[in-house]
């Protein structure tokens, strides 16, 4: 059975925060109220987030809870972001409808339709939206939650659109909801840390989106910036070896901890 066609609006962002709409606002009020019951936040670097215009904000991915943390940080600092999310989340009753109404877009990963994500992303940026991106494409496979080798989609998007790119790191969401777990820690309230860094400079790679080696180099540059911020939040240095799913027997996406039936 084919999915219903997407009704996606690429209209320029409006509202306050910029990009907000009625569904986004209602969903945000409910989610933030619930988040306040189980977590507290510590935000840094909000001055690095552009108040208007197209911008890509890229972040590490450590928990199913952290998209809410990431989005809340951006929302409370003046921007209602657009995300290209895992399609299966949009199939959840009520939640899927709310996400669509809020302007978010489902993407089928590891399929022939995955390339449509780049089309959606470029259209959002052309309209002046903020786009939230997880360069790793899935929850980190690193046992200690350090960023792993990322995919090159962020680099290609940054080079093709020449939009500003802001690195963000977060820490704490994995305490509320560990990777691939369904058990939420309710008490005591967990401190969630989010920090945005200074704008990244991809200009040396402009015009090189068709060069695989250049895109790997640009991706490593972005991930190094995210990891450096994360080191500050965690108060420790990352290990020398970076987890690479290409050199692992683990599946590249999905819950590798789930027992097969």
Secondary structure, 3 states (H helix, E strand, C coil): CCCCCCCCCCCCCCCCCECCCHHHHHHHHHHHHHHHHHEEEEEECHHHCCCCCCEEEEECCCCCCHHHHHHHHHHHCCECCEEEEEHHHHHCCCHHHHHHHCCCEEECCCCHHHHHHHHHHHHHHHHCCEEEECCCCCCCCCCCCCCCCCCCHHHHHHHHHCCEEEEEEEECHHHHCCCCCCCCCCCCCEEEEEEEEEEECCHHHCCCCCCHHHHHHHHHHHHHHHHHHHHHHHCCCCCCCCCCHHHCCCCCCCCCCCCCC
